[in-house]
Amino acid sequence: MELKIEYSNDSFTSEKLEALVVFVVEDSDLSGSGLSALPGDLKKNLNDSIKLKVFTGKKDKSQHLFSGYAKIPQILAIGLGKKDELDAETLRRAAGKAGKMLTLLKANKVGFVVTSLIQNAVEVDAGQVLVEGLTLGAYEFNTYKKSQNEKKNSKSITIKCCDPEKLTSLKDLKNGKIRAEGTNLARTLGNTPANDLKPKDLAAEAKRIAVKYKMECTVLEEKDMRKLGMEMLLGVSRGSREPAKLIILEYTHQQAKQTVAIVGKGVTFDSGGISLKPGKNMDEMKFDMCGAAAVLGAMKVIGQVNPKLNIIAVIPTTENMPGGDAQRPGDIVTAHNGKRVEILNTDAEGRLILGDALSYVVKEYKPDAVIDLATLTGACVAALGHLTTGAVSNNDALMEQVRRAGNISGDRVWQFPSFPEYGESIKGKYADLQNIGGGDSGVIVAGLFLEHFVDKTPWVHLDIAGTSWNVKHLGYQPNSGATGVGVRLLVDFVEEWQPLK
């Protein structure tokens, strides 16, 4: 379903809509929610519902009413919760809930209201946040459902921002839609099954983005990787018939003085290789490229918002399969930076392909900072569940910028300690390193493995294993499938970038 955005700062009495979405704070009348200017006939039934405490404005609650007002016959009220707890993420989730309910309204033109109460509660533009949430909430993945696909993919709804107080602008609304559409691209890539999304398909998507937004795109083939000495990446791909790719997207700005690199893990299907995963839930291993999806979604947005920063996006992409030529436990490979790595478990493959990609981008582009995103460890899910992304970093100032971007975007991040003692367990018995460290501290150990390949460049590793798919009961997120986590975090990060001292 496509949302078309319109803007109006006319009075409510001039509006003619099929439905109107309003946001109501808990235990307050409509005046307390900044909605006193609504026409009396429009708000009568909702007022009665609030007085009778049928609808109280509690967070995650909603009420759909027929208004009896001819110009706007339906009203959808969404609860915001307590006024003093209102922030941008609460508003985004409330808008996401409204987005999920749009099809229930059976309306082609729906308005939503921006009020000063909402704007004063958030750090960024409220109109942008509302459109972002609505667009994220309205997302559906029906590509493989014939009847659903025929009915819904062609449907569009016009969403009109009603802003009589002139608190937002059409530009801000479009910015919210752009950010959400980048996230939705990442969701669709993540949801696409591995038989239809192979390394070559991620490369094709990168090329489309490059052409549309005037970026440079280079795709290194396996013969190129051999010349560069990327045995970790090539080792993971050996068991698959699908060739690995190393995708490089370059965004440049004439006024840019610094460069940031973003790297995304792109394992389009992870069987575990010779260290085969259990069969249960192995279908979910199509999501093992969600780091790559986040990077592509972010680059789609970056190409439209044009931050004054050079950005290098790198995606190592492969399948991890148990073919006759597959990498074995006990094999020793040489990384791009010359370190020798002993493979103890072929299912710890993400850190291998990321290691070569990180080493390559650091050597070739000498960025001022690097961020990598990867569905890397089940240990991160055990530690933080599905609501927070884990982080490991070698630079506190960079980590703080990433943390802040996570808070602004709603893609929240929690930093793990990275004391050097944790790295003792990955010192190799027969090589410089080994690719697993034992049973404990899996998130940290994986992160410290990656640190061997950034050559002291300021770096943050984001483990998105728990936040990439099946995040339930969270406003704008689908209850199943890919979430697109990381896209908006990366966009906020590059837009708010501050040079490191």
C-alpha positions in Angstrom: 0.0 0.0 0.0 1.4 3.4 -1.0 0.8 6.5 1.0 0.5 9.9 -0.8 1.3 12.9 1.4 -0.6 16.2 1.3 -0.3 19.3 3.6 -2.9 21.9 4.7 -2.8 24.7 7.2 -6.5 25.5 6.6 -8.9 25.5 9.6 -10.6 22.2 10.4 -14.0 23.4 9.2 -12.6 23.7 5.6 -11.4 20.2 5.5 -13.3 17.4 3.7 -11.9 14.0 4.5 -13.2 10.4 4.7 -11.5 10.0 8.1 -9.3 11.9 10.6 -6.6 10.4 12.9 -6.2 12.3 16.2 -3.7 11.6 19.0 -5.0 11.8 22.6 -3.0 11.9 25.8 -4.1 9.8 28.8 -6.8 10.9 31.2 -7.4 14.2 29.4 -10.2 15.8 27.5 -9.7 16.8 23.9 -8.8 20.3 24.9 -5.9 18.9 27.0 -4.7 17.0 23.9 -4.7 20.3 21.9 -7.8 19.3 19.9 -10.3 21.9 21.0 -10.3 23.5 17.5 -12.0 20.4 16.0 -15.6 21.1 14.8 -18.1 20.3 17.6 -20.0 17.8 15.5 -16.8 15.9 14.7 -15.6 15.5 18.2 -18.9 15.0 20.0 -18.9 11.2 20.0 -15.2 11.0 20.9 -15.8 13.5 23.7 -18.6 11.3 25.0 -16.3 8.3 24.8 -13.6 10.0 26.9 -16.1 11.3 29.5 -17.5 7.8 29.9 -13.9 6.4 30.1 -14.6 4.0 27.2 -11.5 5.5 25.6 -8.9 6.9 28.0 -5.9 7.7 25.8 -3.7 5.0 27.2 -0.6 4.1 25.3 -1.3 1.4 22.5 -5.1 1.9 22.8 -7.3 3.1 20.0 -10.9 3.8 19.2 -12.6 4.0 15.8 -15.8 6.1 15.7 -18.4 7.3 13.2 -18.6 11.0 13.9 -22.0 12.1 12.5 -20.1 15.0 10.9 -20.7 15.0 7.1 -17.4 16.5 6.1 -15.3 14.0 8.1 -17.5 10.9 8.9 -14.9 8.8 10.7 -12.5 9.5 13.4 -9.6 7.3 14.6 -8.3 8.2 18.1 -4.9 6.8 19.1 -3.7 6.9 22.7 -0.4 8.5 23.5 -0.2 7.6 27.2 0.8 10.1 29.9 1.6 13.6 28.8 4.8 13.9 30.8 6.2 10.7 29.2 5.5 11.7 25.6 8.5 11.7 23.3 9.3 11.1 19.6 9.5 7.3 19.9 6.1 7.2 21.7 4.6 9.4 18.9 6.2 7.3 16.2 4.8 4.1 17.6 1.3 5.7 18.0 1.4 6.8 14.4 2.6 3.3 13.4 -0.5 1.8 15.1 -2.6 4.2 13.1 -0.8 3.1 9.9 -1.6 -0.5 10.6 -5.3 0.4 10.9 -5.6 2.5 7.8 -7.1 -0.3 5.7 -9.8 -0.8 8.3 -11.1 2.7 7.7 -12.0 1.8 4.1 -11.1 5.4 3.2 -9.0 6.8 0.3 -8.3 10.1 1.9 -7.4 10.3 5.6 -6.2 13.3 7.6 -4.1 13.5 10.7 -3.6 16.3 13.1 -0.4 18.0 14.3 -0.8 20.0 17.5 1.5 22.2 19.6 1.2 19.7 22.5 2.8 17.0 20.3 5.4 19.3 18.8 6.5 20.7 22.2 7.1 17.1 23.4 9.5 16.0 20.8 13.1 17.1 19.8 12.5 16.8 16.1 9.7 17.9 13.7 6.5 16.2 14.8 5.1 16.1 11.3 8.1 14.1 10.1 7.8 11.6 13.0 4.1 11.1 12.3 4.5 10.5 8.6 7.4 8.2 9.4 5.3 6.2 11.8 2.3 6.1 9.5 4.4 4.9 6.5 6.2 2.3 8.6 3.0 1.0 10.2 1.2 0.7 6.8 4.0 -1.6 5.4 2.9 -5.1 4.3 4.9 -7.8 2.5 2.4 -9.6 0.2 4.6 -10.3 -2.8 4.1 -14.0 -2.6 0.3 -13.9 -1.7 -1.5 -13.9 -5.0 -4.9 -12.7 -3.9 -3.4 -10.2 -1.4 -1.0 -9.0 -4.0 -3.7 -8.3 -6.6 -5.9 -6.5 -4.1 -3.5 -4.4 -2.1 -0.3 -3.6 -3.9 -2.1 -1.3 -6.3 -3.9 0.5 -3.5 -2.9 4.0 -2.4 -4.2 6.2 0.3 -3.8 9.9 0.5 -2.7 11.1 3.9 -3.3 14.8 4.6 -1.5 16.6 7.4 -4.0 19.0 9.0 -1.8 21.7 10.6 -3.8 24.9 11.3 -1.1 26.0 13.8 1.6 25.9 11.1 3.9 23.7 13.1 5.4 21.6 10.3 5.9 21.7 6.5 5.5 19.6 3.4 9.3 19.3 3.3 9.4 17.8 6.8 6.5 15.4 5.9 8.3 14.2 2.8 11.5 13.7 4.8 9.6 11.4 7.2 8.3 9.4 4.2 11.7 9.2 2.6 13.2 7.7 5.9 10.3 5.2 6.2 10.6 4.1 2.6 14.3 3.4 3.1 13.4 1.3 6.1 10.7 -0.4 4.1 13.2 -1.3 1.3 15.4 -3.0 4.0 12.3 -4.8 5.2 11.4 -6.1 1.8 15.0 -7.2 1.1 15.0 -9.1 4.4 11.7 -10.7 3.8 12.5 -11.9 0.3 13.3 -15.6 0.3 16.8 -16.8 -0.4 15.8 -18.4 -3.7 14.9 -15.0 -5.0 17.6 -12.9 -3.1 21.1 -14.1 -3.8 24.4 -12.1 -3.6 24.0 -11.0 -7.2 20.5 -9.6 -6.4 21.9 -7.4 -3.6 24.5 -6.2 -6.0 21.8 -5.4 -8.6 19.9 -3.4 -5.9 23.0 -1.5 -5.1 23.5 -0.6 -8.7 19.9 0.6 -9.0 20.4 2.9 -6.0 23.7 4.2 -7.5 22.1 5.0 -10.8 19.1 6.7 -9.3 21.0 8.8 -6.8 24.2 9.5 -8.8 26.5 7.4 -6.7 29.5 5.2 -7.7 29.0 1.4 -7.4 31.7 -1.2 -7.7 31.1 -4.9 -7.4 34.2 -7.0 -6.7 33.9 -10.6 -7.9 35.6 -13.7 -6.4 38.6 -13.4 -8.8 39.1 -9.8 -7.5 38.9 -11.0 -3.9 41.6 -13.7 -4.6 43.9 -11.0 -5.8 43.2 -8.9 -2.6 43.8 -11.9 -0.3 40.3 -12.1 1.1 40.4 -15.8 2.1 37.9 -15.3 5.0 35.1 -14.1 2.7 36.1 -16.6 0.0 36.2 -19.4 2.5 32.6 -18.9 3.6 31.4 -18.9 0.0 33.1 -22.1 -1.0 30.2 -24.3 -0.1 27.7 -22.4 -2.3 27.2 -22.5 -6.1 26.4 -18.7 -5.8 29.5 -16.6 -6.2 30.2 -14.1 -3.4 30.3 -10.4 -4.1 31.9 -7.4 -2.4 29.7 -4.4 -3.1 31.0 -0.8 -2.7 28.7 2.2 -2.9 30.2 5.6 -2.8 28.3 8.8 -1.9 30.3 12.0 -2.2 29.4 15.6 -1.3 31.3 18.6 -2.7 31.5 20.3 0.7 32.4 17.1 2.6 35.6 17.3 4.6 35.4 13.8 6.2 34.4 10.2 5.3 32.4 7.6 7.2 32.2 4.0 6.2 29.2 1.8 6.9 29.5 -2.0 6.4 26.7 -4.5 6.4 26.8 -8.3 6.7 25.1 -9.9 3.7 24.8 -13.6 4.2 21.7 -14.2 2.0 21.2 -17.7 3.6 23.1 -19.2 6.5 22.8 -23.0 6.9 25.8 -22.9 9.2 28.0 -24.6 6.6 29.6 -27.8 7.8 28.7 -26.8 11.4 25.1 -27.2 10.3 22.4 -25.4 12.2 19.4 -27.3 13.7 16.5 -27.6 11.2 14.0 -25.8 13.4 13.7 -22.1 12.4 16.4 -22.4 9.8 14.0 -20.7 7.4 14.7 -17.5 9.3 18.3 -17.6 8.1 17.2 -15.7 5.0 17.3 -12.7 7.5 21.1 -13.1 7.9 21.6 -10.3 5.4 19.6 -7.7 7.3 22.9 -5.7 8.0 23.3 -5.4 4.2 19.7 -4.5 3.8 20.0 -1.7 6.4 23.0 -0.3 4.6 21.2 -0.3 1.2 18.1 1.3 2.8 20.2 4.0 4.4 22.0 4.7 1.1 18.6 5.1 -0.6 17.7 7.8 2.0 21.2 9.4 2.0 20.9 9.9 -1.8 17.8 12.0 -1.1 18.7 14.0 2.0 22.3 14.7 0.8 24.3 15.0 4.0 27.6 17.0 3.8 29.7 13.9 4.3 31.4 11.3 2.1 29.9 7.9 2.8 31.4 4.6 1.7 29.0 1.6 2.0 30.5 -1.8 1.8 28.6 -5.1 1.7 30.3 -8.5 1.8 27.6 -10.9 0.5 27.6 -14.7 0.2 25.6 -17.8 1.1 27.0 -20.1 3.8 26.2 -23.7 2.6 27.5 -27.2 3.3 28.6 -28.1 -0.2 31.3 -30.6 -1.2 33.9 -27.9 -1.3 32.7 -26.1 1.9 35.1 -24.7 4.4 35.9 -27.2 7.3 36.4 -26.7 11.0 40.1 -26.8 11.5 40.9 -24.9 8.2 43.3 -21.9 8.5 42.8 -19.0 6.2 44.6 -15.7 5.6 42.6 -12.5 6.0 42.9 -9.4 3.8 45.1 -7.7 6.3 47.4 -10.8 6.5 46.3 -12.3 9.8 45.9 -16.0 9.9 42.6 -17.3 11.2 41.7 -20.8 12.4 38.1 -21.8 11.6 36.7 -23.7 14.6 33.1 -23.3 13.7 31.8 -22.6 10.2 28.6 -21.1 11.6 30.6 -18.2 13.0 30.9 -16.9 9.4 29.6 -13.3 9.7 32.7 -12.1 11.5 34.9 -13.6 8.8 33.2 -11.8 5.9 33.0 -8.6 7.9 36.7 -8.8 8.8 37.8 -8.8 5.2 35.3 -6.0 4.3 36.4 -3.9 7.3 40.1 -4.3 6.5 39.5 -3.4 2.8 37.5 -0.2 3.5 40.0 0.9 6.1 43.0 0.4 3.9 41.5 1.7 0.6 39.4 4.7 1.9 41.0 5.6 5.2 37.6 6.7 6.7 37.4 8.9 9.8 35.0 6.4 11.3 33.4 3.0 10.6 30.1 1.4 11.7 29.3 -2.2 10.9 25.8 -3.8 11.3 25.4 -7.6 11.5 23.0 -10.3 12.6 26.0 -11.7 14.3 25.3 -13.6 17.5 22.5 -15.5 19.3 24.2 -14.3 22.4 23.0 -10.8 21.7 19.4 -12.0 21.7 20.0 -13.8 25.0 21.5 -10.6 26.5 19.2 -7.9 25.2 16.1 -9.6 23.7 14.5 -8.1 20.6 14.1 -4.5 21.6 17.7 -3.2 21.8 20.8 -3.5 19.5 24.1 -4.5 21.1 27.2 -2.5 20.5 31.0 -2.9 20.8 33.3 0.0 20.2 36.9 1.2 20.4 36.0 4.9 20.6 33.8 6.5 23.3 33.1 9.7 21.3 31.9 7.8 18.2 29.9 5.5 20.4 28.1 8.4 21.9 27.1 9.7 18.5 25.8 6.3 17.5 23.9 6.0 20.8 22.3 9.4 20.3 21.3 8.5 16.7 19.7 5.4 18.1 17.7 7.3 20.6 16.5 9.9 18.0 15.6 7.2 15.4 14.1 4.7 17.9 16.7 2.1 16.9 18.1 2.0 20.4 21.6 0.8 21.2 23.3 -0.6 24.3 27.1 -0.7 24.6 28.8 -3.8 25.9 32.2 -3.6 27.7 35.2 -4.5 25.6 38.0 -4.9 28.1 41.0 -6.6 26.4 40.8 -9.6 28.7 37.7 -10.7 26.7 39.9 -11.0 23.6 42.1 -13.7 25.1 39.8 -16.4 24.1 40.2 -15.8 20.4 43.9 -16.1 20.3 44.6 -19.0 18.0 46.2 -22.3 18.9 47.7 -22.7 15.5 47.1 -19.3 14.0 46.9 -15.6 15.0 43.2 -15.8 15.7 40.4 -18.3 15.9 36.9 -17.5 14.9 35.1 -18.5 18.1 36.1 -18.0 21.7 34.1 -20.4 23.8 30.7 -20.3 25.4 30.8 -17.0 27.3 30.5 -13.3 26.3 29.7 -14.1 22.7 28.7 -10.6 21.6 31.8 -9.1 23.0 34.2 -11.8 21.7 32.7 -11.4 18.2 33.1 -7.7 18.4 36.7 -8.0 19.5 37.4 -10.3 16.7 36.3 -7.6 14.3 38.4 -5.0 16.0 41.5 -6.8 14.7 40.5 -5.6 11.2 39.9 -1.9 11.7 43.5 -0.8 12.3 42.7 1.6 15.2 40.1 3.5 13.1 37.3 4.7 15.3 34.7 2.0 15.0 31.3 0.8 16.3 30.0 -2.7 15.8 26.2 -3.1 16.0 24.8 -6.6 16.6 21.3 -6.5 15.2 20.6 -10.2 15.6 17.7 -9.6 18.0 16.2 -6.5 16.5 16.2 -7.4 12.8 13.1 -9.6 12.6 10.0 -10.7 14.5 9.9 -7.8 16.9 6.4 -8.1 18.2 3.9 -5.5 19.7 5.9 -2.4 18.8 3.8 0.2 17.1 5.3 0.7 13.7 7.0 -2.7 13.4 5.3 -5.7 11.7 4.6 -8.5 14.2 6.5 -10.9 11.9 9.3 -10.4 9.3 12.1 -8.0 8.8 12.1 -4.7 10.8 14.6 -2.6 8.7 16.4 -1.8 11.9 19.5 0.4 11.5 18.4 2.4 8.4 17.1 5.4 10.3 19.9 5.2 12.9 22.5 5.4 10.1 20.7 8.3 8.5 20.4 10.3 11.8 24.1 9.5 12.5 25.4 10.9 9.2 23.1 13.9 9.3 24.2 14.8 12.8 27.9 13.8 12.3 30.4 15.7 14.4 34.2 15.3 13.6 35.9 13.3 16.3 38.7 14.9 18.3 
